[in-house]
């Protein structure tokens, strides 16, 4: 029976090959979205274990946080750019779940995040989420929650406004663009809890700051 299953699996791979999202290689392990070579080339920050890391410094004086981190650096024309493009614009949820699980593993290995009570995704405007098909931050949070068993809270915060993309704005413009954009609609869900607030991409931190406040 195992030989028959292997035969049909090999045929299926020839007809419908599973390709690495990062480089297009067909040398992909089962249940993986990127190959081992792309895994090794991910530009990881290793910030989870380090206090006073560059992400924490972004928020000093802006938000009363305990810890902050980012999983990987973003560089243009890189594996990370291809993966993020697939995730954000081509409806590849598996990329977000993959990174969520990896982030969850990093959190579990760091004693700095032992007291988390819940993970909360940065919300999208409902119209934009419906158009895109999912909230990419929420997908990452699903991966984190699955890897750590930390409860996921999705609907405690809503995004009230959408003033356009942050991509080409300055730091000051980004802040004014998202100021007063978020509303806490379920205070009991988060009151008194240590929350991990998650966004998919960090630049100036303006959106996370506005939502955190």
Buried (B, 14 or more C-beta within 10 A) or exposed (E): EEEEEEEEEEEEEEEEEBBBBBBEBEEBEEEBBBBEEBBEBBEBBEBBEBEEBEBBEBBEEBBEBEBBBBBBEBEEEBBBEBBBEBBBEEEBBBBBBBBBBBBBBBBBEBEBBEEBEBBBBBBBBEEEBEEEEBBBBBBBBBBBBBBBEBEBBBEBBBBEEBEEEBEEBEEEEBBEBBBEBBEEEEEEBBEEBEBBBBBBEBBBBBBBBBBBE
